[in-house]
Amino acid sequence: MWLSDFQIVLSNRVIERGALRIEDGLIAEINETPVANADIEGDGLILLPGMIDMHGDMIEREIEPRPGVRMPMDMGLRDLDMKLATAGITTAYASLSFAPGSTYGHMRSYDFTSALIRAVVAARPNLLIDHRVHARFEVTFPAALSVVKELVSEGAVDLVSLCDHTPGQGQYRDLDLQAANISRNKGISPQAAMEQLQQRIRDRQETAGDMTETLRAITQYCAMHGVPVASHDDDTVEKVTLMDQLGANISEFPVTLEAAEEAHRRGMLNAMGAPNALRGQSYSGNLSARDAHAAGVLDLLAADYHPSAMLPAVLVLAQTDPDGLSGAARLTSLNPARALGLEDRGEIRVGLRADLAIASRTGVGQVHATFSRGRIVHADGTLDVSGVGRRHEHVIRMS
């Protein structure tokens, strides 16, 4: 299958009007100029590597769209799958938490999260894009080590992140603001909310030594099985230093520029949210992804909670990236592929998976079609793809 007359975004440059051939789900050939009689004519549209989202917090809201209103897991997975394909995401790490004490605690227990992880694994063959599991563990979760061993040994987990949402640090440094939010959400007094926070701080301090040993055991076990580890909400040089020494290779959502710069100095990759980059600010008042990008310490963009922000964020950052569109696109393709050990994807290069997104700068940016392993999994009607079905004997699934 030939795709011709596209602005092809390579990892180091852009071919202004090129062509690409797909064969057996792989990129078979790249031309610097258009070809005649192509299966799909791009008329100058952008052809990007399919985006890799290493952190997506969306699945819980697909399964429970309103508090207490539970939908079937397979329905939630199906709906999220289509949304991701529509956003140009071809590899997605479902971020699933073991954190019973959090806002979504009823959906983050050992039983529910384990069941959801196994549901994602079981559903993979029937979904449009490549779904993987990003398991998030609170450092205060007592069974973290045993659960990591259980799921990693099954091959059910592809990325582990270690989170500490203890009040007074990380993204929850402002105790007064957090107490006000808890008071409002739980209908308790600000004084009662602050006492809850102070008790959590005391509990964390009493078990600090044991938790460090647990973290070391988790990272060692993951390293033995080739599962990458990310730290979460790094806010100080000291925390980055600890997580680097434990073996984390990704600093996920650093909350201060100081922490992001230290992670960069140590060779860790900084991941931040596409919504943050698009809006130019963190919703919780932490480090702006644009500031991290301007400082040269932003390496990865993740959908976080809004997958359709990925392409617009790339286009915004491309305006100031030293390498333009190629540099910004690496944040959602080549860089995450390398960080996560995905050697068969992440850039438009002969021999790699034909995971591709066709896009334009219409509005804030629009994904017009998505290919997963050479198969069209989303098309919005902008392109004429009717010739593909006639010339190739495979099923095209439209989202």
N, C-alpha and C positions, 0 to 999 in steps of 0.2 A: 504494500500500500504506500503510495506516494502522497506526502503533504507538501505542497509547493507554494511559493511566494509568501513566505512568512519571515517575520523578524525573529530569527532564531537566537535565543539567549544561551550562549555557551558559558562555561564557568569563568572564562577569562576575557571574553569579548562578545560582541553581538554581530551576527551575520545579518545585514540589512534586508536582503531579499534572497533567501535561500530555500532549499528543499531538503526533505528528510524522508527516508524510506524505512518502513516497518516490516519486519518479517519474523514470523514465529514469536511474536510478543517482544522482540528486541529491536533496538535501533540498528539497522543494517547498513545505512549509508547516509552521509550528509553532503549536500552540494552547496557550493557558494552562490549558485545562481538558480533561478526557477527551472523546472523541467516541464516538458509538454505533456498533455493528457494525464495530469495528476488526478488522483482520486478525490482529493480535497484541495480546493484553491483558497489561499488565505487572504489574498488581496492586501498584504502588508500587516495583518494582525500579528500579535506577539505569540511566539511559541516558547513556553517556559518548561523547565523540568517540573514534573509533578511535585507538589509541596509535601514535605514531611513534617507532621505535627507531633512533637515529642511530649506535649502536655495538653490534653483536652479535657476540661471539667464539665462536659455537657451531658453525659449519659444519664446521670441521676435525674436531671430535669426532664429528660425524655421519658423516663420510667415513672416519675412522679411529677407531672406538670403543675399540680397544685398540692399543697400540704395534705397528706392523707389520701390523695387520689392516685392509686397505684395502677399502672398499666402493665401488660405482659412484657417480660424482658425482651422476648424476640421482636416484639413490635417496636420497642424503644430502640433496639439495635438497628432495625431496618430503617427507621426514620432518621436516625443519626447518620447512618451510612449514606443515605441519599443527600443529606445536607452537606456532608464532607465532600462528596463527589462534585456537587454543585459549586463548592468553593475552590475547586482545583486541588484538593488534598488527596493524595493517592496512597499515603502511608500515615496511619493515625494511631497514636498511642493513647488508649483510653486511660485516663488518670483516675485510679480507683483507690479510695482511702480506707485505712483501718484507723478510725478515730471516733469511737463511740460517744465521746464527750463534745463533739463539734455540733455546729448548727444542723447538719444533716446526719447527726449521730445515729438515728434510727436506720439509716441506709449505709452506715459505715461500721457496722458490727463485724465480728469475725465471720459469722454465718452468712450474712447477706453479701458482704464484699467477696468472700470466697466463691459463693455461688455465682455472682455476677462475672467474676474473672473466668470461671469455667464456662459460663454461657458465651462469653466473647470468643473463647478458644473454639468451642463447638460450632459456632455460627460462621467462622471464617470462610469455609468453602463456598458458602451461599451468599456472600456479601460482595458488593461492587468493588471495593478497594481493599487494601491490605490493612487489617486491623491487628494491633498488638496491645500488650498490657503494660501499663506503667503503674506499679504498685507503690503507694505512698504509705509510709509508716511513721506515726508519731513516735518520737524517741521515748515518750512516757507510756507507750502501749506495752503492757507486761509480756505479752506473748509474741512480740515482734520477731525474735530470732527463730522460734519454732515455726511460725507461720511462713517466714521467708524460706526456711529450709524445705518445708512441705511443698510450697508452690513452685519454687525454683527447681526442685528435683523433678517435678512433674513436667517441666518445660512450659509452664503456664505464664511465666512472667518474663518480660523482655527488658525491663528497666525498673530500677528501685530508686526511690528518693526518700531521704531521711528528713523529716520535718520536726520542728520544735515550735509549736504555737503557744508556748508558755507566755503569759502576759509579761509586759515590761521589756521585751526584746523582739528582734526580728521585725515583722510587719505590725506587731502589736506593742510598739514602744510607748505609745501614748495611753497610759492607764485610764485617765479621765475620759478620753474619747471611747475607749472600749467599754468602760463601765456604763457610760450613757447609752451605748448601743444595746448592751445586755439588758439594761433596765427597760428600755423601750420594747425590745423583742420578747422579753419574758414576763413583762408586767410586774416587775419587782422594783423596790426602791433603789435609788443610786447607791445608797449606803450598803444594802444587801449585795448588790452587784459587785461593789468594790471589795467586799469581804470575800466573795467567791474567788475573785482574781488573786487576792493576797494569799488565800489558802493554796491555790494552784502554784503560786510562786514558792511557798514554803515546801510543798510536796516535791517540787522539782529540785530544790536545793538539797533536800535530804537524800535524794537518790542519784545525785550527779555522778558520783564515782562509778556506781553500778551501770549507769546508762552509757558511759563512755566505753566500758568493756563490752557491753551489748552491741554498740555501734561498730566496734572493731571486729567483733565476731561476724556481724552481718556483712560488712564490706569484704572480709576475707572469704566468706562463703560465696558471695556473688562473684568475686574475682576467680575463684576456682571453677565456676560454671560459665564464665564469660558473659556475665550480666553487668552492664555498666551501672554505676551508682551516681546519683546527683545529690548534692546538698540543697537546702531549700531556705529561702529568705535570709541569706547571709547578710549580716549588718555590721560586722566588725572584722578587722584584720585577724584577731584572735580566732574567731569562729572559722574563717576561711582557712587559716593555717591548720586548725584541727581537722577539718574535713578533707583537706588535701593530704595530710599525713595519714588519715584513715583510708584513703584511696578513692575518694570521689573525683570524677573527671569533669563534672558539670556543676556550675553554680547556677542554680535555678532561681530566677527572680531576686537577684541581689537588691537589697533595699537602700543601700547607700553607694555612692560613687567610690568611696574609699574601699569598700568590700569588693566591688567589681574590678577595680584597678589591681587589688592584691590577687584576686583570682586569676586575672589576665597575666600578671607577672609570674605566677606559679604554673602557668600552662593549662589552667582549667578554662573551660569554655563557658561564657556567660549566656544564659538563656533568659529572654524577657518576653512579655506578652505583646502580641500584635495589636490588641486594642489600645494598649499603652502607647505604642509607637504611632498608631493612627491618630489618637487624640492628642498626643504630645504630653501626656501626663498620666501618672498612676492614679487610679480611683481612690487609693488609700493614702495618697500624699507622699509616697516613697519615690525612689529614683525614676526619672523619666527615661524611657527607652531611647528617646531622641538625644538626650544628653549623653547617655552611654555610647550611642553610635557616634556622636560628635567627638567623644574622647577616644574613639578607636577601640573600645572594649566590649562592644556588642557582637556576639558570635552567632546566636540562634534566635529565631522568632518562633513562638508557639502560639497556637490559637487561644490558649488559656480557656476562656469561657465563650468565645465568639468566633467561629471558624471563618465567617465571611469577611473578617477584618484582615485576613492574611494577605491577599493580593493588594488591597488598598494600602496596607502598611508598607509592602515592598515598593510600591510606586512612589509613596511619600519619601521613603528613605533613599530611593534611587536619585532623587533630586540633589542630595548632598553627599552621596557616597563617592569616595575617590575613584571607584571603578564603575560608577553609574549603575545601570540596570543589572549588569552582571554581578557586581558586588552586592547589591541589595538582594538579588535572587539567591545568592549563596546562603543567605541567612535562613532560608526555608527549604534548601535542597542539599547542596554539597556539604555544608558544615554539619547539619544534623545527621546526615548519612555517615560521615566520618566519626562523629561523636558516639553514634549508636552502633557502629560496627556493621553498617549496611553497605557492603562493597559492590552490590549489583545495581545500585541506583544512586540518584542524587545529582546527576548532571546529564546533559545531552551529549552523549559520546557513543560511538559505535561499540556495540557489544553489550551495552547496559540495557536494563529493562526499559521498554517504551512506556514509561510513566510520564505523561505530558499534560500540560494545560494550555489551551488556546485562549488568549485574553485580549482585551483592548483597554484603552484608557478612558472609555466611556464613563462619564460620571466620576465616581471615585475609583473606578476600575471594575471590569466585568469579565467573569469567566464564561466563555461561550461554549467550550467543550472540554471534556476531560477524558484522557485515555489511561487505563490501568492495564499494564502489560499488553499494550497494543490494542486493547478493546475499548470501544467508546462506551463510557459509563455515564456520561452526561452530555447532552447537546441541547442548546436553548433555541434552536431554529434559525440562528443567524447564518450558519454555514450550510451549504448543500452537501449532505452526507449520503444522499440517495445512491450515488454510484458505488459506494463502498460495499453495500450489501449485494449488488449485482456482480461485482468483480471478485469477491472473496467469499469463500464458503465458511463463514462463521457467523455466530449470532451476535447481533449488536443489541445490547441492553441499554435502553434509554432511561434516564432518570426523570 
